[in-house]
Amino acid sequence: MRSSIRSTIALAFVGLTACGSLSPEGPTSTAASPSTTASGTAESLDGAWSTGPVPLEDVREAMLAAGLDEEAVEGWIDDQGSPPEFTFELRFDSPEFSHSRADANFPMQVDESGTYVFTGGELRISLPDLGDAYVFDATLSDNTLSLELVDQHEEGTVEELETHRLYTVALYASASFIRTS
């Protein structure tokens, strides 16, 4: 469906540190609020969103553009079995969300779930079982959602934190999501 990363995706890590600036509890029960971004207005993110097939090269480029180490990116790709493409899906049901993924080696299934808050162009997700929380700048234009990771809080070693950054950029910020319902 898409052969290259949309030019509207801007990936950057701003102020990421091992300790982060988020509370480990993150958002837990606040419902999504109406939000206006520079690109549009949304009453809610509730519903299903999908990237459609994203070529492996696009995921690689997004990870490198985010400043991730090339050797680590290639290692992550090898760990995934170097599939030709990925498909990522998000489902929001305020205040809960789930993220699913599929590739040639992995059928579509939920790989992360937790709670979210969407206000003022910012999407905060919390994975309470892991103690992880992430903040994305969210651009919502018509039925397209683009995410840029801007902060995170995670528990673990420095190596584990870097691994989580790889996954977070690949799973959430390597392509835009299109509303499917």
Backbone as CSV, one residue per row, in Angstrom:
resi,resn,N_x,N_y,N_z,CA_x,CA_y,CA_z,C_x,C_y,C_z
1,MET,0.812,-1.175,0.000,0.000,0.000,0.000,0.867,1.255,0.000
2,ARG,1.930,1.262,0.779,2.787,2.426,0.885,4.211,1.971,0.648
3,SER,4.934,2.629,-0.229,6.293,2.200,-0.541,7.346,3.059,0.117
4,SER,6.969,4.115,0.758,7.964,4.920,1.453,7.323,5.615,2.638
5,ILE,8.159,6.075,3.520,7.660,6.764,4.702,7.028,8.065,4.273
6,ARG,5.885,8.376,4.810,5.222,9.637,4.488,6.081,10.777,4.981
7,SER,6.168,11.784,4.171,7.027,12.909,4.524,6.529,13.653,5.748
8,THR,5.282,13.393,6.149,4.769,14.085,7.327,5.271,13.492,8.632
9,ILE,5.954,12.352,8.559,6.440,11.741,9.787,7.777,12.369,10.135
10,ALA,7.824,13.014,11.227,9.088,13.595,11.690,9.459,12.856,12.954
11,LEU,10.597,12.188,12.938,10.995,11.399,14.076,12.156,12.065,14.783
12,ALA,12.024,12.213,16.078,13.113,12.777,16.863,12.935,12.345,18.295
13,PHE,14.003,12.183,18.971,13.961,11.913,20.397,14.424,13.163,21.107
14,VAL,13.565,13.712,21.940,13.874,14.941,22.638,13.952,14.629,24.119
15,GLY,15.115,14.817,24.661,15.283,14.678,26.104,15.044,13.277,26.631
16,LEU,15.336,12.253,25.858,15.156,10.906,26.370,16.304,10.567,27.312
17,THR,15.932,10.110,28.462,16.936,9.674,29.419,16.488,8.367,30.015
18,ALA,17.399,7.692,30.657,17.059,6.408,31.257,15.989,6.567,32.328
19,CYS,16.018,7.674,33.045,15.021,7.839,34.099,13.772,8.528,33.587
20,GLY,13.845,9.243,32.496,12.682,9.884,31.911,12.066,10.916,32.828
21,SER,11.003,11.551,32.353,10.341,12.555,33.153,8.913,12.171,33.460
22,LEU,8.520,10.961,33.102,7.168,10.512,33.358,7.105,9.742,34.660
23,SER,5.958,9.759,35.268,5.721,8.921,36.426,5.632,7.482,35.956
24,PRO,6.196,6.523,36.696,6.089,5.122,36.278,4.646,4.670,36.167
25,GLU,3.757,5.283,36.948,2.357,4.891,36.882,1.719,5.392,35.600
26,GLY,2.225,6.536,35.091,1.693,7.104,33.867,0.206,7.342,33.982
27,PRO,-0.447,7.642,32.876,-1.883,7.847,32.900,-2.568,6.513,33.118
28,THR,-3.581,6.489,33.988,-4.220,5.215,34.257,-5.708,5.186,34.004
29,SER,-6.399,6.308,34.133,-7.837,6.193,33.960,-8.498,7.425,33.368
30,THR,-7.756,8.357,32.864,-8.357,9.552,32.303,-8.819,9.269,30.878
31,ALA,-10.056,9.601,30.587,-10.590,9.373,29.242,-9.988,10.373,28.270
32,ALA,-9.999,9.991,27.024,-9.494,10.889,25.997,-10.381,12.123,25.932
33,SER,-9.763,13.275,25.742,-10.483,14.537,25.648,-10.452,15.020,24.211
34,PRO,-11.394,15.897,23.858,-11.294,16.486,22.531,-9.943,17.184,22.385
35,SER,-9.384,17.123,21.185,-8.065,17.690,20.988,-7.973,18.359,19.643
36,THR,-7.244,19.439,19.613,-6.961,20.116,18.364,-5.463,20.096,18.158
37,THR,-5.026,19.671,16.993,-3.614,19.734,16.649,-3.488,20.720,15.504
38,ALA,-2.276,20.992,15.122,-2.063,21.912,14.001,-2.695,21.368,12.727
39,SER,-2.915,20.058,12.682,-3.417,19.443,11.456,-4.909,19.170,11.460
40,GLY,-5.598,19.287,12.593,-7.010,18.992,12.593,-7.557,18.835,13.991
41,THR,-8.817,18.462,14.067,-9.509,18.321,15.336,-10.048,16.901,15.440
42,ALA,-10.035,16.368,16.658,-10.617,15.048,16.886,-11.319,15.031,18.227
43,GLU,-12.509,14.480,18.271,-13.188,14.335,19.548,-12.588,13.182,20.323
44,SER,-12.053,12.205,19.627,-11.489,11.039,20.286,-10.681,10.224,19.289
45,LEU,-9.747,9.480,19.799,-9.025,8.523,18.959,-9.746,7.178,18.916
46,ASP,-10.809,7.046,19.703,-11.480,5.757,19.817,-11.774,5.159,18.455
47,GLY,-11.481,3.871,18.328,-11.682,3.141,17.091,-10.424,2.392,16.717
48,ALA,-10.418,1.861,15.519,-9.297,1.054,15.023,-8.497,1.849,14.004
49,TRP,-7.178,1.656,14.029,-6.232,2.339,13.159,-5.240,1.314,12.634
50,SER,-4.816,1.440,11.388,-3.856,0.506,10.811,-2.875,1.237,9.904
51,THR,-1.649,0.753,9.888,-0.656,1.287,8.959,-0.793,0.665,7.580
52,GLY,-1.455,-0.487,7.492,-1.370,-1.272,6.271,0.053,-1.807,6.195
53,PRO,0.411,-2.502,5.126,1.765,-3.043,5.005,2.823,-1.931,4.952
54,VAL,3.838,-2.058,5.794,4.948,-1.106,5.835,6.212,-1.876,5.442
55,PRO,6.840,-1.520,4.330,8.056,-2.227,3.914,9.145,-2.154,4.983
56,LEU,9.895,-3.235,5.114,10.988,-3.314,6.084,11.935,-2.129,5.938
57,GLU,12.225,-1.726,4.724,13.151,-0.612,4.505,12.617,0.679,5.115
58,ASP,11.297,0.882,5.091,10.706,2.071,5.705,10.877,2.045,7.225
59,VAL,10.698,0.878,7.817,10.890,0.747,9.266,12.353,1.041,9.605
60,ARG,13.266,0.452,8.846,14.702,0.692,9.061,15.017,2.189,8.964
61,GLU,14.537,2.846,7.905,14.804,4.273,7.708,14.253,5.117,8.858
62,ALA,13.060,4.777,9.330,12.461,5.523,10.444,13.285,5.364,11.713
63,MET,13.768,4.174,11.965,14.574,3.931,13.162,15.894,4.690,13.089
64,LEU,16.524,4.677,11.927,17.786,5.407,11.763,17.557,6.919,11.832
65,ALA,16.452,7.395,11.247,16.129,8.821,11.294,15.873,9.288,12.725
66,ALA,15.463,8.368,13.580,15.217,8.694,14.986,16.509,8.702,15.798
67,GLY,17.631,8.465,15.127,18.916,8.528,15.817,19.328,7.238,16.501
68,LEU,18.661,6.138,16.179,19.031,4.862,16.782,20.294,4.319,16.122
69,ASP,21.076,3.620,16.897,22.340,3.055,16.441,22.098,2.059,15.305
70,GLU,22.850,2.211,14.204,22.651,1.367,13.024,22.846,-0.118,13.336
71,GLU,23.867,-0.434,14.114,24.104,-1.841,14.470,22.935,-2.402,15.284
72,ALA,22.417,-1.604,16.199,21.271,-2.054,17.003,20.034,-2.228,16.131
73,VAL,19.827,-1.325,15.185,18.684,-1.427,14.270,18.790,-2.715,13.457
74,GLU,19.962,-2.975,12.901,20.141,-4.192,12.104,19.968,-5.442,12.974
75,GLY,20.418,-5.393,14.212,20.217,-6.506,15.139,18.745,-6.739,15.413
76,TRP,17.995,-5.647,15.605,16.554,-5.763,15.842,15.877,-6.400,14.634
77,ILE,16.254,-5.947,13.439,15.662,-6.496,12.214,15.973,-7.989,12.101
78,ASP,17.208,-8.378,12.388,17.568,-9.805,12.371,16.740,-10.583,13.384
79,ASP,16.553,-10.011,14.588,15.754,-10.675,15.627,14.311,-10.890,15.184
80,GLN,13.818,-10.027,14.303,12.443,-10.152,13.807,12.338,-11.138,12.651
81,GLY,13.461,-11.651,12.185,13.459,-12.580,11.058,13.487,-11.877,9.711
82,SER,13.822,-10.598,9.688,13.924,-9.804,8.453,12.728,-9.971,7.520
83,PRO,11.496,-9.786,8.031,10.335,-9.924,7.148,10.319,-8.808,6.103
84,PRO,9.707,-9.037,4.954,9.687,-7.999,3.922,8.840,-6.787,4.310
85,GLU,7.861,-6.981,5.196,7.011,-5.879,5.625,6.358,-6.196,6.966
86,PHE,5.867,-5.146,7.610,5.132,-5.250,8.863,3.777,-4.578,8.664
87,THR,2.796,-4.951,9.468,1.533,-4.230,9.586,1.318,-3.968,11.069
88,PHE,1.007,-2.721,11.416,0.769,-2.334,12.803,-0.655,-1.817,12.930
89,GLU,-1.295,-2.150,14.046,-2.653,-1.690,14.300,-2.754,-1.155,15.718
90,LEU,-3.538,-0.112,15.875,-3.871,0.440,17.183,-5.377,0.385,17.347
91,ARG,-5.825,0.085,18.559,-7.252,0.154,18.891,-7.348,0.971,20.165
92,PHE,-8.156,2.027,20.094,-8.401,2.880,21.248,-9.852,2.709,21.682
93,ASP,-10.066,2.429,22.960,-11.388,2.331,23.569,-11.243,3.002,24.927
94,SER,-11.387,4.305,24.945,-11.060,5.150,26.079,-11.522,4.546,27.405
95,PRO,-10.598,4.430,28.352,-9.222,4.914,28.389,-8.189,3.848,28.008
96,GLU,-8.621,2.750,27.405,-7.700,1.651,27.103,-7.278,1.655,25.636
97,PHE,-6.099,1.074,25.394,-5.621,0.923,24.026,-4.939,-0.435,23.906
98,SER,-4.811,-0.882,22.660,-3.981,-2.057,22.380,-3.237,-1.803,21.074
99,HIS,-2.081,-2.420,20.972,-1.255,-2.354,19.766,-1.059,-3.783,19.289
100,SER,-1.255,-3.991,17.997,-1.061,-5.316,17.396,-0.090,-5.175,16.241
101,ARG,0.523,-6.301,15.903,1.422,-6.294,14.753,1.398,-7.644,14.073
102,ALA,1.783,-7.616,12.809,1.895,-8.845,12.025,3.033,-8.667,11.036
103,ASP,3.631,-9.780,10.674,4.598,-9.820,9.582,4.591,-11.238,9.039
104,ALA,5.443,-11.525,8.084,5.458,-12.843,7.453,5.751,-13.965,8.449
105,ASN,6.399,-13.623,9.576,6.771,-14.620,10.576,5.895,-14.596,11.813
106,PHE,4.925,-13.676,11.864,4.201,-13.417,13.100,2.776,-13.003,12.743
107,PRO,1.763,-13.837,13.038,0.389,-13.470,12.682,-0.086,-12.271,13.529
108,MET,-1.086,-11.546,13.027,-1.602,-10.384,13.733,-2.092,-10.782,15.115
109,GLN,-1.516,-10.147,16.119,-1.983,-10.331,17.489,-1.523,-9.167,18.340
110,VAL,-2.234,-8.969,19.453,-1.916,-7.880,20.370,-0.554,-8.146,20.994
111,ASP,0.325,-7.126,20.938,1.634,-7.259,21.574,1.825,-6.284,22.735
112,GLU,0.983,-5.255,22.835,1.031,-4.333,23.963,-0.371,-3.808,24.224
113,SER,-0.658,-3.549,25.506,-1.938,-2.934,25.855,-1.784,-2.181,27.162
114,GLY,-2.659,-1.224,27.339,-2.617,-0.412,28.548,-3.655,0.679,28.472
115,THR,-3.307,1.860,28.995,-4.219,2.987,29.014,-3.615,4.151,28.238
116,TYR,-4.491,5.093,27.872,-4.001,6.258,27.133,-4.775,7.506,27.522
117,VAL,-4.131,8.643,27.244,-4.751,9.956,27.356,-4.330,10.734,26.112
118,PHE,-5.298,11.376,25.448,-5.008,12.169,24.266,-5.537,13.573,24.492
119,THR,-4.625,14.530,24.650,-5.020,15.927,24.848,-3.998,16.838,24.178
120,GLY,-4.488,17.896,23.588,-3.628,18.931,23.052,-2.547,18.460,22.101
121,GLY,-2.827,17.466,21.287,-1.837,16.979,20.340,-0.803,16.062,20.952
122,GLU,-1.043,15.631,22.178,-0.107,14.746,22.867,-0.823,13.445,23.231
123,LEU,-0.201,12.329,22.896,-0.717,11.012,23.249,0.205,10.411,24.291
124,ARG,-0.355,10.105,25.460,0.399,9.446,26.531,-0.157,8.041,26.681
125,ILE,0.726,7.050,26.566,0.288,5.676,26.783,1.050,5.095,27.964
126,SER,0.378,4.228,28.668,0.956,3.583,29.838,0.759,2.078,29.712
127,LEU,1.826,1.338,29.983,1.775,-0.122,29.996,1.966,-0.550,31.449
128,PRO,0.884,-0.572,32.231,1.020,-0.759,33.673,1.683,-2.077,34.075
129,ASP,1.491,-3.129,33.315,2.115,-4.415,33.658,3.633,-4.344,33.580
130,LEU,4.161,-3.453,32.731,5.602,-3.317,32.558,6.179,-2.118,33.314
131,GLY,5.311,-1.204,33.754,5.784,0.022,34.383,6.328,1.016,33.378
132,ASP,5.985,0.860,32.105,6.484,1.731,31.044,5.429,2.779,30.688
133,ALA,5.909,3.957,30.299,5.030,5.017,29.822,5.742,5.759,28.702
134,TYR,4.979,6.190,27.702,5.525,6.867,26.535,4.690,8.098,26.221
135,VAL,5.345,9.136,25.726,4.660,10.346,25.275,5.016,10.550,23.804
136,PHE,3.976,10.749,23.001,4.139,11.005,21.576,3.518,12.350,21.238
137,ASP,4.163,13.105,20.359,3.476,14.189,19.682,2.601,13.493,18.662
138,ALA,1.322,13.815,18.679,0.369,13.165,17.778,-0.179,14.191,16.799
139,THR,-0.072,13.887,15.526,-0.641,14.734,14.492,-1.808,13.980,13.892
140,LEU,-2.985,14.569,14.009,-4.194,13.959,13.483,-4.702,14.846,12.358
141,SER,-4.697,14.297,11.165,-5.146,15.028,9.985,-6.134,14.151,9.244
142,ASP,-7.380,14.613,9.176,-8.461,13.801,8.630,-8.485,12.477,9.391
143,ASN,-8.259,11.376,8.718,-8.264,10.066,9.370,-6.872,9.454,9.430
144,THR,-5.853,10.303,9.506,-4.470,9.843,9.564,-3.848,10.300,10.870
145,LEU,-3.217,9.371,11.571,-2.557,9.634,12.848,-1.072,9.340,12.692
146,SER,-0.241,10.361,12.938,1.213,10.195,12.908,1.748,10.459,14.297
147,LEU,2.679,9.617,14.740,3.218,9.712,16.087,4.717,9.930,16.064
148,GLU,5.183,10.768,16.973,6.608,11.031,17.153,6.912,10.851,18.637
149,LEU,7.773,9.908,18.976,8.136,9.662,20.364,8.962,10.828,20.883
150,VAL,8.513,11.438,21.996,9.233,12.571,22.558,9.696,12.338,23.993
151,ASP,9.164,11.331,24.674,9.606,11.043,26.041,9.194,9.628,26.405
152,GLN,9.909,9.064,27.346,9.581,7.718,27.802,10.073,7.525,29.229
153,HIS,9.434,6.596,29.918,9.896,6.152,31.229,9.780,4.641,31.237
154,GLU,10.870,4.000,31.574,10.881,2.545,31.606,11.756,2.081,32.749
155,GLU,11.512,0.884,33.171,12.336,0.245,34.183,13.295,-0.702,33.470
156,GLY,14.500,-0.866,34.016,15.419,-1.835,33.444,16.814,-1.286,33.265
157,THR,17.657,-2.137,32.697,19.046,-1.768,32.449,19.129,-0.825,31.255
158,VAL,20.276,-0.191,31.066,20.484,0.687,29.918,20.261,-0.088,28.621
159,GLU,20.750,-1.322,28.561,20.570,-2.144,27.365,19.087,-2.414,27.103
160,GLU,18.330,-2.722,28.159,16.892,-2.958,28.000,16.172,-1.694,27.532
161,LEU,16.593,-0.544,28.045,15.973,0.719,27.642,16.200,0.995,26.165
162,GLU,17.413,0.746,25.687,17.707,0.947,24.267,16.893,-0.012,23.398
163,THR,16.748,-1.255,23.863,15.936,-2.224,23.127,14.492,-1.745,23.048
164,HIS,13.960,-1.225,24.156,12.583,-0.724,24.158,12.430,0.469,23.218
165,ARG,13.440,1.342,23.139,13.383,2.468,22.191,13.274,1.945,20.766
166,LEU,14.044,0.895,20.436,13.974,0.298,19.100,12.553,-0.152,18.797
167,TYR,11.973,-0.914,19.725,10.619,-1.417,19.522,9.607,-0.284,19.425
168,THR,9.723,0.710,20.299,8.745,1.794,20.328,8.743,2.572,19.025
169,VAL,9.913,2.899,18.507,9.973,3.614,17.225,9.429,2.725,16.115
170,ALA,9.843,1.474,16.062,9.378,0.583,14.997,7.865,0.383,15.053
171,LEU,7.326,0.112,16.234,5.914,-0.255,16.362,4.962,0.923,16.259
172,TYR,5.381,2.093,16.742,4.459,3.222,16.820,4.774,4.362,15.857
173,ALA,6.019,4.554,15.492,6.394,5.786,14.777,7.053,5.556,13.422
174,SER,6.976,4.357,12.882,7.624,4.107,11.589,6.701,4.385,10.407
175,ALA,5.418,4.566,10.658,4.470,4.867,9.585,3.218,5.487,10.182
176,SER,2.477,6.199,9.375,1.211,6.770,9.826,0.148,5.695,9.917
177,PHE,-0.787,5.901,10.840,-1.938,5.008,11.014,-3.149,5.659,10.351
178,ILE,-3.934,4.840,9.675,-5.160,5.295,9.017,-6.349,4.714,9.791
179,ARG,-7.330,5.580,10.100,-8.521,5.089,10.823,-9.269,4.077,9.952
180,THR,-9.572,2.916,10.533,-10.318,1.887,9.810,-11.724,1.705,10.356
181,SER,-12.001,2.222,11.552,-13.361,2.203,12.097,-13.511,3.217,13.194
